Amino acid sequence: MEDCIFCRICGKEVPTDVVYEDEHIFCFHDVSPQAPVHVLVIPKKHIVSLDDVLPEDQAVLGHLLGKIGALAKELGLENGYRLVSNCGEDAMQSVRHLHFHLLGKRKLAWPPG
């Protein structure tokens, strides 16, 4: 989707600090970090939110979730981390491309909002 900032980032049209990339997912540091480590993990396929996941997307999302532990380890999140996906306006989803926030390296409060 040409007007999606995350699609443009995946397409290397917008520079970013890449953490990990393969044929299905793209991971990069958030430009407005909410924790010392704040990485966005996204599928390269444009999916608006979890509400829009199709049966054929399950393998990609399984792959994405399966990489989280390895990414957390590589980022030094040995004391734990939080994985968040905002879905829709009330949840403050600011970019309409499915993404997960991987947050860590500080004590995270609960409830979050």
N, CA, C and O atoms as CSV, one atom per row, in Angstrom:
chain,resi,resn,atom,element,x,y,z
A,1,MET,N,N,0.852,-1.178,0.000
A,1,MET,CA,C,0.000,0.000,0.000
A,1,MET,C,C,0.897,1.239,0.000
A,1,MET,O,O,1.641,1.464,0.955
A,2,GLU,N,N,0.833,2.023,-1.036
A,2,GLU,CA,C,1.791,3.105,-1.249
A,2,GLU,C,C,1.725,4.243,-0.241
A,2,GLU,O,O,2.730,4.927,-0.046
A,3,ASP,N,N,0.589,4.477,0.407
A,3,ASP,CA,C,0.494,5.578,1.365
A,3,ASP,C,C,0.774,5.129,2.797
A,3,ASP,O,O,0.656,5.937,3.718
A,4,CYS,N,N,1.137,3.879,3.008
A,4,CYS,CA,C,1.417,3.342,4.337
A,4,CYS,C,C,2.897,3.546,4.676
A,4,CYS,O,O,3.771,3.069,3.952
A,5,ILE,N,N,3.175,4.248,5.766
A,5,ILE,CA,C,4.562,4.522,6.154
A,5,ILE,C,C,5.330,3.228,6.427
A,5,ILE,O,O,6.512,3.136,6.097
A,6,PHE,N,N,4.676,2.227,7.027
A,6,PHE,CA,C,5.382,0.978,7.313
A,6,PHE,C,C,5.675,0.201,6.033
A,6,PHE,O,O,6.724,-0.436,5.937
A,7,CYS,N,N,4.793,0.236,5.060
A,7,CYS,CA,C,5.078,-0.388,3.761
A,7,CYS,C,C,6.249,0.321,3.089
A,7,CYS,O,O,7.093,-0.319,2.463
A,8,ARG,N,N,6.297,1.635,3.221
A,8,ARG,CA,C,7.397,2.406,2.640
A,8,ARG,C,C,8.714,2.107,3.349
A,8,ARG,O,O,9.768,2.071,2.714
A,9,ILE,N,N,8.656,1.890,4.673
A,9,ILE,CA,C,9.858,1.521,5.421
A,9,ILE,C,C,10.342,0.147,4.966
A,9,ILE,O,O,11.533,-0.036,4.712
A,10,CYS,N,N,9.427,-0.822,4.860
A,10,CYS,CA,C,9.790,-2.171,4.378
A,10,CYS,C,C,10.386,-2.118,2.977
A,10,CYS,O,O,11.289,-2.888,2.650
A,11,GLY,N,N,9.880,-1.212,2.155
A,11,GLY,CA,C,10.370,-1.057,0.788
A,11,GLY,C,C,11.635,-0.238,0.683
A,11,GLY,O,O,12.105,0.045,-0.419
A,12,LYS,N,N,12.195,0.148,1.825
A,12,LYS,CA,C,13.449,0.920,1.896
A,12,LYS,C,C,13.323,2.312,1.273
A,12,LYS,O,O,14.319,2.917,0.878
A,13,GLU,N,N,12.077,2.817,1.190
A,13,GLU,CA,C,11.863,4.179,0.699
A,13,GLU,C,C,12.079,5.201,1.810
A,13,GLU,O,O,12.356,6.371,1.543
A,14,VAL,N,N,11.951,4.753,3.058
A,14,VAL,CA,C,12.133,5.609,4.223
A,14,VAL,C,C,13.228,4.965,5.078
A,14,VAL,O,O,13.111,3.798,5.451
A,15,PRO,N,N,14.284,5.710,5.390
A,15,PRO,CA,C,15.361,5.121,6.182
A,15,PRO,C,C,14.913,4.829,7.617
A,15,PRO,O,O,14.101,5.553,8.193
A,16,THR,N,N,15.457,3.765,8.167
A,16,THR,CA,C,15.156,3.389,9.544
A,16,THR,C,C,16.319,2.582,10.096
A,16,THR,O,O,17.201,2.147,9.356
A,17,ASP,N,N,16.305,2.392,11.398
A,17,ASP,CA,C,17.335,1.613,12.081
A,17,ASP,C,C,16.852,0.166,12.169
A,17,ASP,O,O,16.136,-0.197,13.102
A,18,VAL,N,N,17.243,-0.650,11.204
A,18,VAL,CA,C,16.771,-2.030,11.081
A,18,VAL,C,C,17.402,-2.909,12.162
A,18,VAL,O,O,18.606,-2.846,12.410
A,19,VAL,N,N,16.563,-3.728,12.797
A,19,VAL,CA,C,17.010,-4.696,13.794
A,19,VAL,C,C,17.094,-6.086,13.176
A,19,VAL,O,O,18.041,-6.831,13.427
A,20,TYR,N,N,16.091,-6.427,12.360
A,20,TYR,CA,C,16.026,-7.750,11.744
A,20,TYR,C,C,15.111,-7.664,10.532
A,20,TYR,O,O,14.144,-6.902,10.509
A,21,GLU,N,N,15.442,-8.465,9.529
A,21,GLU,CA,C,14.584,-8.540,8.339
A,21,GLU,C,C,14.750,-9.906,7.704
A,21,GLU,O,O,15.856,-10.443,7.631
A,22,ASP,N,N,13.640,-10.461,7.247
A,22,ASP,CA,C,13.675,-11.642,6.404
A,22,ASP,C,C,12.588,-11.479,5.346
A,22,ASP,O,O,12.051,-10.383,5.192
A,23,GLU,N,N,12.257,-12.515,4.628
A,23,GLU,CA,C,11.298,-12.374,3.528
A,23,GLU,C,C,9.877,-12.055,3.996
A,23,GLU,O,O,9.064,-11.580,3.204
A,24,HIS,N,N,9.564,-12.309,5.276
A,24,HIS,CA,C,8.199,-12.122,5.765
A,24,HIS,C,C,8.008,-10.993,6.775
A,24,HIS,O,O,6.921,-10.422,6.871
A,25,ILE,N,N,9.063,-10.669,7.530
A,25,ILE,CA,C,8.902,-9.670,8.597
A,25,ILE,C,C,10.016,-8.627,8.553
A,25,ILE,O,O,11.080,-8.837,7.970
A,26,PHE,N,N,9.729,-7.509,9.188
A,26,PHE,CA,C,10.669,-6.389,9.243
A,26,PHE,C,C,10.617,-5.840,10.663
A,26,PHE,O,O,9.534,-5.613,11.203
A,27,CYS,N,N,11.779,-5.626,11.270
A,27,CYS,CA,C,11.854,-5.147,12.655
A,27,CYS,C,C,12.790,-3.943,12.702
A,27,CYS,O,O,13.889,-3.966,12.148
A,28,PHE,N,N,12.332,-2.899,13.373
A,28,PHE,CA,C,13.121,-1.671,13.417
A,28,PHE,C,C,12.838,-0.897,14.698
A,28,PHE,O,O,11.793,-1.071,15.327
A,29,HIS,N,N,13.783,-0.042,15.074
A,29,HIS,CA,C,13.625,0.767,16.283
A,29,HIS,C,C,12.555,1.833,16.074
A,29,HIS,O,O,12.503,2.480,15.028
A,30,ASP,N,N,11.704,2.006,17.080
A,30,ASP,CA,C,10.655,3.024,17.038
A,30,ASP,C,C,11.299,4.404,17.099
A,30,ASP,O,O,12.253,4.607,17.851
A,31,VAL,N,N,10.789,5.355,16.318
A,31,VAL,CA,C,11.344,6.712,16.300
A,31,VAL,C,C,10.959,7.506,17.546
A,31,VAL,O,O,11.580,8.526,17.842
A,32,SER,N,N,9.940,7.051,18.280
A,32,SER,CA,C,9.526,7.689,19.534
A,32,SER,C,C,9.490,6.629,20.635
A,32,SER,O,O,8.411,6.244,21.087
A,33,PRO,N,N,10.649,6.159,21.067
A,33,PRO,CA,C,10.681,5.037,22.010
A,33,PRO,C,C,10.013,5.344,23.348
A,33,PRO,O,O,10.157,6.435,23.901
A,34,GLN,N,N,9.282,4.358,23.847
A,34,GLN,CA,C,8.597,4.460,25.129
A,34,GLN,C,C,9.315,3.646,26.201
A,34,GLN,O,O,8.841,3.553,27.333
A,35,ALA,N,N,10.446,3.062,25.852
A,35,ALA,CA,C,11.290,2.300,26.765
A,35,ALA,C,C,12.699,2.322,26.178
A,35,ALA,O,O,12.869,2.642,25.001
A,36,PRO,N,N,13.716,1.987,26.980
A,36,PRO,CA,C,15.076,1.974,26.439
A,36,PRO,C,C,15.219,1.077,25.203
A,36,PRO,O,O,15.989,1.385,24.294
A,37,VAL,N,N,14.481,-0.023,25.176
A,37,VAL,CA,C,14.395,-0.829,23.956
A,37,VAL,C,C,12.940,-0.770,23.500
A,37,VAL,O,O,12.036,-1.150,24.244
A,38,HIS,N,N,12.721,-0.298,22.289
A,38,HIS,CA,C,11.376,-0.210,21.706
A,38,HIS,C,C,11.513,-0.489,20.214
A,38,HIS,O,O,11.882,0.379,19.423
A,39,VAL,N,N,11.206,-1.721,19.864
A,39,VAL,CA,C,11.337,-2.185,18.486
A,39,VAL,C,C,9.951,-2.494,17.940
A,39,VAL,O,O,9.118,-3.071,18.640
A,40,LEU,N,N,9.704,-2.116,16.710
A,40,LEU,CA,C,8.461,-2.459,16.024
A,40,LEU,C,C,8.713,-3.690,15.165
A,40,LEU,O,O,9.694,-3.759,14.424
A,41,VAL,N,N,7.818,-4.651,15.276
A,41,VAL,CA,C,7.908,-5.902,14.531
A,41,VAL,C,C,6.668,-5.973,13.648
A,41,VAL,O,O,5.545,-5.973,14.153
A,42,ILE,N,N,6.864,-6.033,12.333
A,42,ILE,CA,C,5.727,-5.962,11.413
A,42,ILE,C,C,5.829,-7.043,10.338
A,42,ILE,O,O,6.925,-7.452,9.956
A,43,PRO,N,N,4.677,-7.495,9.858
A,43,PRO,CA,C,4.708,-8.339,8.665
A,43,PRO,C,C,4.951,-7.437,7.452
A,43,PRO,O,O,4.486,-6.298,7.422
A,44,LYS,N,N,5.667,-7.936,6.470
A,44,LYS,CA,C,5.877,-7.145,5.258
A,44,LYS,C,C,4.578,-6.999,4.465
A,44,LYS,O,O,4.359,-5.993,3.791
A,45,LYS,N,N,3.729,-8.009,4.554
A,45,LYS,CA,C,2.431,-7.915,3.894
A,45,LYS,C,C,1.600,-6.864,4.625
A,45,LYS,O,O,1.563,-6.840,5.855
A,46,HIS,N,N,0.944,-6.008,3.876
A,46,HIS,CA,C,0.088,-4.995,4.494
A,46,HIS,C,C,-1.193,-5.650,5.032
A,46,HIS,O,O,-2.051,-6.109,4.277
A,47,ILE,N,N,-1.281,-5.672,6.352
A,47,ILE,CA,C,-2.475,-6.118,7.068
A,47,ILE,C,C,-2.817,-4.969,8.000
A,47,ILE,O,O,-1.945,-4.517,8.743
A,48,VAL,N,N,-4.030,-4.486,7.993
A,48,VAL,CA,C,-4.377,-3.288,8.758
A,48,VAL,C,C,-4.240,-3.512,10.265
A,48,VAL,O,O,-3.591,-2.722,10.951
A,49,SER,N,N,-4.843,-4.578,10.780
A,49,SER,CA,C,-4.785,-4.860,12.219
A,49,SER,C,C,-5.089,-6.332,12.446
A,49,SER,O,O,-5.319,-7.075,11.492
A,50,LEU,N,N,-5.090,-6.747,13.683
A,50,LEU,CA,C,-5.437,-8.134,13.995
A,50,LEU,C,C,-6.847,-8.474,13.531
A,50,LEU,O,O,-7.142,-9.637,13.258
A,51,ASP,N,N,-7.714,-7.481,13.439
A,51,ASP,CA,C,-9.075,-7.712,12.945
A,51,ASP,C,C,-9.111,-8.105,11.471
A,51,ASP,O,O,-10.122,-8.615,10.988
A,52,ASP,N,N,-8.025,-7.872,10.765
A,52,ASP,CA,C,-7.985,-8.098,9.327
A,52,ASP,C,C,-7.140,-9.293,8.908
A,52,ASP,O,O,-6.882,-9.488,7.721
A,53,VAL,N,N,-6.710,-10.086,9.873
A,53,VAL,CA,C,-5.909,-11.269,9.577
A,53,VAL,C,C,-6.773,-12.312,8.872
A,53,VAL,O,O,-7.863,-12.646,9.336
A,54,LEU,N,N,-6.279,-12.813,7.763
A,54,LEU,CA,C,-6.960,-13.844,6.983
A,54,LEU,C,C,-6.324,-15.207,7.268
A,54,LEU,O,O,-5.192,-15.272,7.747
A,55,PRO,N,N,-7.032,-16.281,6.981
A,55,PRO,CA,C,-6.446,-17.610,7.205
A,55,PRO,C,C,-5.074,-17.772,6.546
A,55,PRO,O,O,-4.190,-18.415,7.113
A,56,GLU,N,N,-4.890,-17.203,5.371
A,56,GLU,CA,C,-3.599,-17.341,4.690
A,56,GLU,C,C,-2.474,-16.525,5.352
A,56,GLU,O,O,-1.307,-16.689,4.995
A,57,ASP,N,N,-2.809,-15.657,6.305
A,57,ASP,CA,C,-1.806,-14.862,7.018
A,57,ASP,C,C,-1.261,-15.582,8.254
A,57,ASP,O,O,-0.277,-15.135,8.844
A,58,GLN,N,N,-1.880,-16.671,8.644
A,58,GLN,CA,C,-1.509,-17.331,9.895
A,58,GLN,C,C,-0.069,-17.809,9.918
A,58,GLN,O,O,0.586,-17.711,10.955
A,59,ALA,N,N,0.441,-18.316,8.818
A,59,ALA,CA,C,1.828,-18.792,8.789
A,59,ALA,C,C,2.809,-17.638,9.002
A,59,ALA,O,O,3.787,-17.786,9.734
A,60,VAL,N,N,2.555,-16.498,8.371
A,60,VAL,CA,C,3.432,-15.336,8.534
A,60,VAL,C,C,3.380,-14.833,9.974
A,60,VAL,O,O,4.414,-14.503,10.555
A,61,LEU,N,N,2.191,-14.772,10.545
A,61,LEU,CA,C,2.088,-14.292,11.924
A,61,LEU,C,C,2.687,-15.287,12.907
A,61,LEU,O,O,3.260,-14.886,13.920
A,62,GLY,N,N,2.562,-16.573,12.623
A,62,GLY,CA,C,3.230,-17.575,13.451
A,62,GLY,C,C,4.740,-17.409,13.386
A,62,GLY,O,O,5.426,-17.509,14.403
A,63,HIS,N,N,5.249,-17.158,12.206
A,63,HIS,CA,C,6.687,-16.916,12.018
A,63,HIS,C,C,7.106,-15.674,12.797
A,63,HIS,O,O,8.118,-15.688,13.497
A,64,LEU,N,N,6.325,-14.595,12.675
A,64,LEU,CA,C,6.616,-13.339,13.372
A,64,LEU,C,C,6.676,-13.574,14.881
A,64,LEU,O,O,7.644,-13.180,15.532
A,65,LEU,N,N,5.656,-14.209,15.433
A,65,LEU,CA,C,5.630,-14.446,16.878
A,65,LEU,C,C,6.739,-15.389,17.311
A,65,LEU,O,O,7.267,-15.268,18.417
A,66,GLY,N,N,7.089,-16.320,16.451
A,66,GLY,CA,C,8.176,-17.238,16.764
A,66,GLY,C,C,9.537,-16.568,16.827
A,66,GLY,O,O,10.445,-17.097,17.468
A,67,LYS,N,N,9.707,-15.427,16.183
A,67,LYS,CA,C,10.980,-14.691,16.190
A,67,LYS,C,C,11.125,-13.782,17.412
A,67,LYS,O,O,12.231,-13.331,17.711
A,68,ILE,N,N,10.037,-13.507,18.115
A,68,ILE,CA,C,10.072,-12.545,19.224
A,68,ILE,C,C,11.076,-12.949,20.293
A,68,ILE,O,O,11.864,-12.113,20.734
A,69,GLY,N,N,11.070,-14.195,20.718
A,69,GLY,CA,C,12.000,-14.636,21.760
A,69,GLY,C,C,13.452,-14.440,21.371
A,69,GLY,O,O,14.255,-13.966,22.175
A,70,ALA,N,N,13.794,-14.802,20.138
A,70,ALA,CA,C,15.165,-14.628,19.660
A,70,ALA,C,C,15.536,-13.151,19.586
A,70,ALA,O,O,16.649,-12.768,19.948
A,71,LEU,N,N,14.603,-12.318,19.115
A,71,LEU,CA,C,14.862,-10.878,19.061
A,71,LEU,C,C,15.076,-10.314,20.459
A,71,LEU,O,O,15.995,-9.527,20.683
A,72,ALA,N,N,14.228,-10.719,21.396
A,72,ALA,CA,C,14.348,-10.243,22.773
A,72,ALA,C,C,15.717,-10.615,23.346
A,72,ALA,O,O,16.358,-9.806,24.017
A,73,LYS,N,N,16.148,-11.818,23.083
A,73,LYS,CA,C,17.453,-12.268,23.570
A,73,LYS,C,C,18.570,-11.436,22.947
A,73,LYS,O,O,19.478,-10.989,23.647
A,74,GLU,N,N,18.503,-11.227,21.627
A,74,GLU,CA,C,19.517,-10.423,20.935
A,74,GLU,C,C,19.553,-8.986,21.442
A,74,GLU,O,O,20.610,-8.354,21.440
A,75,LEU,N,N,18.412,-8.470,21.874
A,75,LEU,CA,C,18.315,-7.091,22.362
A,75,LEU,C,C,18.635,-6.977,23.853
A,75,LEU,O,O,18.576,-5.884,24.417
A,76,GLY,N,N,18.971,-8.088,24.485
A,76,GLY,CA,C,19.359,-8.068,25.891
A,76,GLY,C,C,18.205,-7.927,26.865
A,76,GLY,O,O,18.365,-7.359,27.946
A,77,LEU,N,N,17.049,-8.439,26.490
A,77,LEU,CA,C,15.865,-8.303,27.347
A,77,LEU,C,C,15.716,-9.518,28.267
A,77,LEU,O,O,14.643,-10.114,28.355
A,78,GLU,N,N,16.806,-9.874,28.947
A,78,GLU,CA,C,16.827,-11.070,29.777
A,78,GLU,C,C,15.924,-10.988,31.008
A,78,GLU,O,O,15.562,-12.025,31.562
A,79,ASN,N,N,15.556,-9.801,31.444
A,79,ASN,CA,C,14.679,-9.650,32.612
A,79,ASN,C,C,13.210,-9.548,32.233
A,79,ASN,O,O,12.362,-9.339,33.101
A,80,GLY,N,N,12.902,-9.690,30.964
A,80,GLY,CA,C,11.517,-9.643,30.510
A,80,GLY,C,C,11.263,-8.524,29.524
A,80,GLY,O,O,12.092,-7.637,29.321
A,81,TYR,N,N,10.096,-8.594,28.923
A,81,TYR,CA,C,9.703,-7.603,27.925
A,81,TYR,C,C,8.192,-7.623,27.791
A,81,TYR,O,O,7.521,-8.522,28.297
A,82,ARG,N,N,7.673,-6.631,27.110
A,82,ARG,CA,C,6.244,-6.554,26.816
A,82,ARG,C,C,6.078,-6.512,25.302
A,82,ARG,O,O,6.838,-5.851,24.595
A,83,LEU,N,N,5.068,-7.233,24.820
A,83,LEU,CA,C,4.716,-7.230,23.404
A,83,LEU,C,C,3.295,-6.703,23.313
A,83,LEU,O,O,2.385,-7.266,23.922
A,84,VAL,N,N,3.092,-5.618,22.550
A,84,VAL,CA,C,1.800,-4.933,22.469
A,84,VAL,C,C,1.415,-4.752,21.012
A,84,VAL,O,O,2.248,-4.405,20.174
A,85,SER,N,N,0.138,-4.992,20.718
A,85,SER,CA,C,-0.401,-4.647,19.408
A,85,SER,C,C,-1.694,-3.876,19.629
A,85,SER,O,O,-2.673,-4.422,20.136
A,86,ASN,N,N,-1.691,-2.622,19.249
A,86,ASN,CA,C,-2.895,-1.796,19.357
A,86,ASN,C,C,-3.784,-2.077,18.155
A,86,ASN,O,O,-3.306,-2.183,17.026
A,87,CYS,N,N,-5.072,-2.195,18.410
A,87,CYS,CA,C,-6.003,-2.564,17.352
A,87,CYS,C,C,-7.168,-1.582,17.337
A,87,CYS,O,O,-8.066,-1.652,18.176
A,88,GLY,N,N,-7.141,-0.670,16.377
A,88,GLY,CA,C,-8.239,0.278,16.215
A,88,GLY,C,C,-8.044,1.604,16.928
A,88,GLY,O,O,-7.079,1.806,17.665
A,89,GLU,N,N,-8.981,2.490,16.689
A,89,GLU,CA,C,-8.920,3.865,17.175
A,89,GLU,C,C,-8.887,3.972,18.697
A,89,GLU,O,O,-8.067,4.711,19.242
A,90,ASP,N,N,-9.761,3.252,19.388
A,90,ASP,CA,C,-9.802,3.337,20.850
A,90,ASP,C,C,-8.519,2.835,21.502
A,90,ASP,O,O,-8.180,3.256,22.608
A,91,ALA,N,N,-7.815,1.953,20.837
A,91,ALA,CA,C,-6.551,1.431,21.359
A,91,ALA,C,C,-5.359,2.301,20.943
A,91,ALA,O,O,-4.214,1.998,21.280
A,92,MET,N,N,-5.636,3.377,20.214
A,92,MET,CA,C,-4.605,4.312,19.763
A,92,MET,C,C,-3.669,3.721,18.706
A,92,MET,O,O,-2.471,4.005,18.696
A,93,GLN,N,N,-4.233,2.894,17.815
A,93,GLN,CA,C,-3.426,2.387,16.708
A,93,GLN,C,C,-3.142,3.562,15.781
A,93,GLN,O,O,-4.042,4.058,15.102
A,94,SER,N,N,-1.895,4.003,15.756
A,94,SER,CA,C,-1.553,5.221,15.011
A,94,SER,C,C,-1.189,4.946,13.555
A,94,SER,O,O,-1.334,5.829,12.709
A,95,VAL,N,N,-0.725,3.750,13.252
A,95,VAL,CA,C,-0.407,3.372,11.871
A,95,VAL,C,C,-1.270,2.173,11.525
A,95,VAL,O,O,-1.273,1.172,12.241
A,96,ARG,N,N,-1.989,2.277,10.444
A,96,ARG,CA,C,-2.923,1.218,10.043
A,96,ARG,C,C,-2.205,0.132,9.225
A,96,ARG,O,O,-2.533,-0.147,8.072
A,97,HIS,N,N,-1.225,-0.448,9.882
A,97,HIS,CA,C,-0.477,-1.606,9.387
A,97,HIS,C,C,-0.162,-2.399,10.647
A,97,HIS,O,O,0.449,-1.875,11.578
A,98,LEU,N,N,-0.574,-3.649,10.677
A,98,LEU,CA,C,-0.361,-4.480,11.855
A,98,LEU,C,C,1.085,-4.392,12.319
A,98,LEU,O,O,2.019,-4.587,11.541
A,99,HIS,N,N,1.249,-4.095,13.599
A,99,HIS,CA,C,2.593,-4.030,14.162
A,99,HIS,C,C,2.549,-4.367,15.645
A,99,HIS,O,O,1.539,-4.182,16.324
A,100,PHE,N,N,3.671,-4.863,16.117
A,100,PHE,CA,C,3.841,-5.220,17.515
A,100,PHE,C,C,4.968,-4.382,18.092
A,100,PHE,O,O,6.031,-4.246,17.486
A,101,HIS,N,N,4.727,-3.825,19.261
A,101,HIS,CA,C,5.749,-3.074,19.981
A,101,HIS,C,C,6.447,-4.044,20.928
A,101,HIS,O,O,5.801,-4.651,21.782
A,102,LEU,N,N,7.752,-4.189,20.782
A,102,LEU,CA,C,8.558,-4.992,21.689
A,102,LEU,C,C,9.290,-4.005,22.604
A,102,LEU,O,O,10.178,-3.273,22.167
A,103,LEU,N,N,8.901,-4.004,23.868
A,103,LEU,CA,C,9.393,-3.007,24.828
A,103,LEU,C,C,10.149,-3.680,25.958
A,103,LEU,O,O,9.747,-4.745,26.428
A,104,GLY,N,N,11.245,-3.065,26.402
A,104,GLY,CA,C,11.987,-3.629,27.519
A,104,GLY,C,C,13.114,-2.742,27.989
A,104,GLY,O,O,13.286,-1.609,27.539
A,105,LYS,N,N,13.888,-3.311,28.926
A,105,LYS,CA,C,15.032,-2.653,29.572
A,105,LYS,C,C,14.604,-1.607,30.591
A,105,LYS,O,O,15.382,-0.717,30.933
A,106,ARG,N,N,13.361,-1.711,31.080
A,106,ARG,CA,C,12.920,-0.926,32.230
A,106,ARG,C,C,11.727,-1.648,32.828
A,106,ARG,O,O,11.108,-2.485,32.170
A,107,LYS,N,N,11.402,-1.328,34.071
A,107,LYS,CA,C,10.232,-1.893,34.725
A,107,LYS,C,C,9.004,-1.273,34.075
A,107,LYS,O,O,8.871,-0.050,34.032
A,108,LEU,N,N,8.105,-2.116,33.568
A,108,LEU,CA,C,6.909,-1.658,32.869
A,108,LEU,C,C,5.710,-1.744,33.817
A,108,LEU,O,O,5.457,-2.795,34.407
A,109,ALA,N,N,4.983,-0.653,33.961
A,109,ALA,CA,C,3.852,-0.590,34.893
A,109,ALA,C,C,2.638,-1.337,34.342
A,109,ALA,O,O,2.529,-1.574,33.139
A,110,TRP,N,N,1.727,-1.702,35.248
A,110,TRP,CA,C,0.467,-2.310,34.879
A,110,TRP,C,C,-0.619,-1.756,35.755
A,110,TRP,O,O,-0.393,-1.693,36.964
A,111,PRO,N,N,-1.771,-1.348,35.282
A,111,PRO,CA,C,-2.146,-1.437,33.872
A,111,PRO,C,C,-1.446,-0.373,33.043
A,111,PRO,O,O,-1.055,0.669,33.568
A,112,PRO,N,N,-1.284,-0.633,31.739
A,112,PRO,CA,C,-0.517,0.273,30.896
A,112,PRO,C,C,-1.220,1.576,30.552
A,112,PRO,O,O,-0.539,2.561,30.268
A,113,GLY,N,N,-2.536,1.634,30.563
A,113,GLY,CA,C,-3.170,2.875,30.119
A,113,GLY,C,C,-4.428,3.084,30.802
A,113,GLY,O,O,-5.106,4.082,30.556
